[in-house]
Amino acid sequence: MTVLTHPPNRQTPESMSDAEWQARLELAACYRIFNHLGWVEMIFNHITLRVPGEEGSLLINPFGLMYHEVTASNLVKIDHQGNILSDSPWPVNEAGLLIHTTLHASRPDARCIMHTHTTAGTGVACIGEGLDPDNFYSAQLFEMVAYHGFEGITVNPEEQSRLVEDLGERNLMILRNHGLLSLGPTLPAAFSALWTLQRACEIQLAAGSTGRPLAKVSREAAVQSTRESFQLGDRTDAGRTLFEALRRKIDRTDPSYQS
């Protein structure tokens, strides 16, 4: 598969490794992609990414900036306890810290974690039955989605163990009455899984709004769809093709994330 490259970025700052700088660029681009897609909640919600080669270090958005203001250099480096490790004038959001640091610590395979409060995602999270398998996108997520009950704003350390237990080994979670969560071994993998879940929620609500009975997807068709899902499979390097196409769009329209 041909890999399309991006325009040259600013040189790696002397204070960090090239691997960290490339991770920062990828994460900052992702925040701009979320903004482009409308997956934003003012200054709230988070995408976190492990720092390559630095055990226990994560990158997170500065609390107080809109997603279109996030850049590679202003991302904040933290540890699993939420301590700020980089020279940053910005704080981090306490509520976001609990979810992300807990799951990063308990799931070493999760290099990236994304959390959203989109209208469609939170809408489905408020439905008692949760996600149904009866549309093109939800059928691709058969038995891939975990659920966690609502316990209020996520600042209580006692909730950590229940969050970990409910997620288990799955990479997608619907936080009841709250929103969506995605994990991945790479940022593009987490993104493509979240995009699929977001589309599934949008279509579920649109179809449900008609008040008409839905055509059912068989278990066999859902299993086949999940197995053959293009955006989730190895044929696209677990979503990298999708992510890189969107990143090129951001590069053309507003490459300021690279600063």
C-alpha positions as CSV (number, residue, x, y, z in Angstrom):
1,M,0.0,0.0,0.0
2,T,1.3,3.4,-1.0
3,V,1.8,5.7,2.0
4,L,1.3,9.4,1.4
5,T,3.5,11.7,3.4
6,H,2.7,15.0,5.0
7,P,4.4,18.3,4.4
8,P,7.6,18.8,6.4
9,N,6.9,19.7,10.0
10,R,8.8,22.1,12.3
11,Q,12.0,20.5,13.5
12,T,11.9,18.4,16.7
13,P,12.4,20.6,19.7
14,E,15.7,20.0,21.6
15,S,13.7,19.2,24.8
16,M,12.1,16.0,23.4
17,S,12.8,12.9,21.3
18,D,11.8,12.7,17.7
19,A,9.4,9.9,18.6
20,E,7.6,12.1,21.1
21,W,7.4,15.0,18.6
22,Q,5.9,12.7,15.9
23,A,3.4,11.4,18.5
24,R,2.5,15.0,19.4
25,L,2.0,15.9,15.7
26,E,-0.3,12.9,15.2
27,L,-2.3,13.7,18.3
28,A,-2.6,17.4,17.6
29,A,-3.8,16.5,14.1
30,C,-6.4,14.2,15.6
31,Y,-7.8,17.0,17.8
32,R,-8.2,19.1,14.6
33,I,-9.9,16.2,12.9
34,F,-12.3,15.9,15.8
35,N,-13.0,19.6,15.5
36,H,-13.6,19.2,11.7
37,L,-16.1,16.4,12.3
38,G,-17.9,18.3,15.1
39,W,-16.9,15.8,17.8
40,V,-16.3,18.6,20.2
41,E,-17.7,19.6,23.6
42,M,-16.4,23.1,24.0
43,I,-13.1,22.7,26.1
44,F,-14.1,19.3,27.5
45,N,-13.4,15.6,26.6
46,H,-10.0,14.1,25.8
47,I,-7.8,12.1,23.4
48,T,-4.7,10.7,25.1
49,L,-1.7,9.1,23.6
50,R,1.3,7.3,25.2
51,V,4.7,8.9,24.7
52,P,6.8,6.4,22.8
53,G,9.8,5.1,24.8
54,E,8.6,6.7,28.1
55,E,6.8,4.2,30.3
56,G,3.9,5.8,32.1
57,S,3.9,9.1,30.2
58,L,0.8,10.4,28.3
59,L,0.0,13.3,26.2
60,I,-3.3,15.1,26.8
61,N,-5.0,18.4,25.7
62,P,-4.5,21.5,27.7
63,F,-7.7,22.2,29.8
64,G,-9.1,25.6,28.6
65,L,-8.2,25.4,24.9
66,M,-10.7,24.5,22.2
67,Y,-9.8,21.6,20.0
68,H,-8.9,23.9,17.1
69,E,-6.3,25.6,19.4
70,V,-4.5,22.4,20.2
71,T,-1.0,22.1,18.7
72,A,1.8,19.7,19.0
73,S,3.8,21.9,21.3
74,N,1.0,22.9,23.7
75,L,-0.1,19.3,24.4
76,V,0.6,18.5,28.1
77,K,2.7,15.5,29.2
78,I,1.4,13.7,32.3
79,D,2.0,10.5,34.2
80,H,-0.6,7.9,35.3
81,Q,-1.3,9.9,38.5
82,G,-2.0,13.0,36.5
83,N,1.2,14.8,37.5
84,I,2.3,17.3,34.8
85,L,5.7,16.3,33.4
86,S,6.1,19.0,30.8
87,D,6.7,22.7,31.0
88,S,3.1,23.9,30.5
89,P,1.1,26.8,31.7
90,W,-2.1,24.8,31.2
91,P,-3.8,22.5,33.7
92,V,-5.6,19.2,32.8
93,N,-9.2,18.3,33.5
94,E,-9.7,16.3,36.7
95,A,-12.7,14.4,35.3
96,G,-10.9,13.4,32.2
97,L,-7.8,12.3,34.1
98,L,-9.6,9.5,36.0
99,I,-11.0,7.7,32.9
100,H,-7.8,8.0,30.8
101,T,-5.1,7.4,33.4
102,T,-7.0,4.5,34.9
103,L,-7.5,2.7,31.6
104,H,-4.0,3.5,30.3
105,A,-2.6,2.0,33.5
106,S,-4.8,-1.1,33.4
107,R,-4.5,-1.7,29.6
108,P,-0.9,-1.6,28.5
109,D,-2.1,-2.5,25.0
110,A,-4.0,0.7,24.7
111,R,-1.7,3.3,23.3
112,C,-4.5,5.7,22.6
113,I,-7.8,6.4,24.3
114,M,-10.6,8.7,23.0
115,H,-13.7,9.9,24.8
116,T,-16.6,11.9,23.3
117,H,-19.9,13.4,24.3
118,T,-21.4,13.7,20.8
119,T,-25.2,14.2,20.6
120,A,-25.7,10.8,18.9
121,G,-23.3,8.9,21.1
122,T,-24.7,10.3,24.3
123,G,-28.2,9.8,23.0
124,V,-27.6,6.1,22.4
125,A,-25.9,5.9,25.8
126,C,-29.2,7.1,27.4
127,I,-31.2,4.3,25.7
128,G,-31.8,1.4,28.0
129,E,-31.1,-1.2,25.3
130,G,-27.9,0.6,24.2
131,L,-26.6,0.0,20.7
132,D,-28.7,-2.2,18.4
133,P,-27.0,-4.3,15.7
134,D,-29.5,-3.3,13.0
135,N,-27.6,-0.9,10.8
136,F,-24.5,-1.1,8.5
137,Y,-22.1,0.2,11.1
138,S,-23.4,-1.3,14.3
139,A,-23.4,-4.7,12.6
140,Q,-19.6,-4.3,12.3
141,L,-19.3,-4.0,16.0
142,F,-20.8,-7.3,17.1
143,E,-19.8,-8.2,20.6
144,M,-17.2,-5.4,20.6
145,V,-18.9,-2.9,22.8
146,A,-18.8,-2.9,26.6
147,Y,-21.0,-0.9,28.9
148,H,-20.4,1.0,32.2
149,G,-23.2,2.3,34.4
150,F,-23.4,6.0,35.2
151,E,-22.1,7.0,38.6
152,G,-22.0,10.8,38.2
153,I,-19.1,12.9,37.0
154,T,-16.1,10.7,36.9
155,V,-13.9,12.1,39.7
156,N,-14.4,9.4,42.3
157,P,-11.4,7.0,42.6
158,E,-13.7,4.2,43.8
159,E,-15.2,4.1,40.3
160,Q,-11.8,3.1,38.8
161,S,-12.0,-0.7,39.5
162,R,-15.6,-0.9,38.1
163,L,-14.6,1.0,35.0
164,V,-11.7,-1.4,34.4
165,E,-13.9,-4.5,35.1
166,D,-16.7,-3.4,32.8
167,L,-14.3,-2.6,29.9
168,G,-12.5,-6.0,30.2
169,E,-10.5,-6.7,27.0
170,R,-12.8,-4.8,24.7
171,N,-11.8,-1.6,22.9
172,L,-15.1,0.2,22.7
173,M,-17.3,1.2,25.6
174,I,-20.6,3.1,25.9
175,L,-20.7,5.0,29.2
176,R,-24.3,4.9,30.2
177,N,-26.0,8.3,30.1
178,H,-22.6,9.8,29.3
179,G,-20.8,9.1,26.1
180,L,-18.5,7.0,24.0
181,L,-15.0,5.6,24.7
182,S,-12.5,4.0,22.3
183,L,-9.1,2.4,22.9
184,G,-6.6,1.3,20.4
185,P,-3.0,-0.1,19.9
186,T,-2.5,3.0,17.6
187,L,-4.2,6.3,17.4
188,P,-5.7,5.5,13.9
189,A,-7.1,2.2,15.2
190,A,-8.8,3.9,18.1
191,F,-10.1,6.6,15.7
192,S,-11.5,4.2,13.1
193,A,-13.3,2.2,15.8
194,L,-14.8,5.4,17.3
195,W,-15.8,6.6,13.9
196,T,-17.7,3.4,13.2
197,L,-19.4,3.5,16.6
198,Q,-20.3,7.2,16.1
199,R,-21.8,6.4,12.7
200,A,-23.7,3.5,14.2
201,C,-25.2,5.8,16.8
202,E,-26.2,8.5,14.3
203,I,-28.0,6.0,12.1
204,Q,-29.7,4.3,15.0
205,L,-31.2,7.6,16.2
206,A,-32.1,8.6,12.7
207,A,-33.9,5.3,12.0
208,G,-35.6,5.3,15.3
209,S,-36.9,8.8,14.8
210,T,-39.1,7.5,11.9
211,G,-41.2,5.5,14.3
212,R,-41.2,2.7,11.8
213,P,-40.2,-0.9,12.6
214,L,-36.5,-1.6,11.7
215,A,-35.3,-4.3,9.4
216,K,-33.4,-6.7,11.6
217,V,-29.8,-7.8,10.9
218,S,-29.2,-11.5,11.6
219,R,-26.6,-12.7,14.0
220,E,-24.8,-14.4,11.0
221,A,-24.7,-11.2,9.0
222,A,-23.4,-9.2,12.1
223,V,-20.6,-11.7,12.7
224,Q,-19.7,-11.6,9.0
225,S,-19.8,-7.8,9.0
226,T,-17.5,-7.6,12.0
227,R,-15.1,-10.0,10.5
228,E,-14.9,-8.2,7.2
229,S,-15.1,-4.6,8.3
230,F,-12.9,-2.6,6.0
231,Q,-12.2,0.3,8.3
232,L,-11.3,-2.0,11.2
233,G,-9.4,-4.7,9.4
234,D,-5.7,-5.2,8.6
235,R,-6.3,-4.3,4.9
236,T,-6.2,-0.6,6.0
237,D,-3.6,-1.0,8.8
238,A,-6.4,-0.9,11.3
239,G,-7.8,2.5,10.2
240,R,-4.6,4.3,9.2
241,T,-5.8,4.9,5.7
242,L,-8.9,6.6,7.0
243,F,-7.0,8.7,9.5
244,E,-4.3,9.7,7.1
245,A,-6.8,10.9,4.5
246,L,-8.4,13.2,7.1
247,R,-5.0,14.4,8.3
248,R,-4.1,15.4,4.7
249,K,-7.3,17.5,4.6
250,I,-6.3,19.2,7.8
251,D,-2.8,19.8,6.4
252,R,-4.4,21.6,3.4
253,T,-6.8,23.7,5.4
254,D,-5.0,24.5,8.7
255,P,-1.6,23.1,9.3
256,S,-1.1,25.3,12.4
257,Y,-1.5,22.2,14.5
258,Q,2.1,21.4,13.6
259,S,3.5,24.3,15.6
